[in-house]
């Protein structure tokens, strides 16, 4: 791990990828991503910012091949100011998949790859919980490889997560639950996001008849039907498997007569320019 002084980097000519993120501003320069943390007032406690450095050091040794790891820590006068990592060329977020490939069979492939990545993360000896698992923070490239970014916000080896899932909080609030994030919630959130992306809306709003109609063509959705119903009707967080354990690979070569909805998510012009 390299250490860099903030005064030795110049981001004036860098492309800014984020505008309104909660804890950081992200730049790209010379095939590197610089994640620069915002002022301390954005953190509930100073310790959360201080823990970014030991987490980055731990994650640099992670056994997960899909986590995009830091290769440098950027220091200011007192504390960590940011981290640096490789930029994934020609990548988009999973929310943008239908804008690039409107092909459900391909989406099942990329979802299978990403779910395998999550399963690998959960097997890591570092005892990782992604916590804020959303498809903005999972990228795919032209070969349908997948990558997990924003790992400095994860729960790692007892260091707490610094970002929570809005979907998880909302789901719990609707049911009067008070649950901490865990690997169980990671699996639940992945399936929730995966199915919501297919139907273009919160999966809880999808009627069973609509789900079943598409499941007639897609064996993977038949395999997930029982968990779809649990997500809709359960009064607690359902314990679901990793999506990759339910994917039927015969779907990968099918011509599925279904157009993926375009997800209304905001992407900066800079990111579009860089990636497609």
Buried (B, 14 or more C-beta within 10 A) or exposed (E): BEEBEBEEBEBEEBBBBBEEBEBBBBBBBEEBBBBBBBEEEBBEEEEBBEBBBEBBEBBEEBEBEBBBBBBBBBBEEEEBBBBBBEBBEEBBBBBBBBBBBBBBBBBBBBBBBBBBBBBBBBEBEBEBBBBBBBBBBBBBBEEBBBBBBBBBBBBBBEBBBBBEBEBBEEBBEEEEEEBBBEBBBBBBBBBBBBBBBBBBEBBBEBEEEEBEEBBEBBBBBBBBBEBBEBBBEBEEBBEBBBBBEBBBEEBEEBEBEBEBBEBEEEBBEBBEEBBE
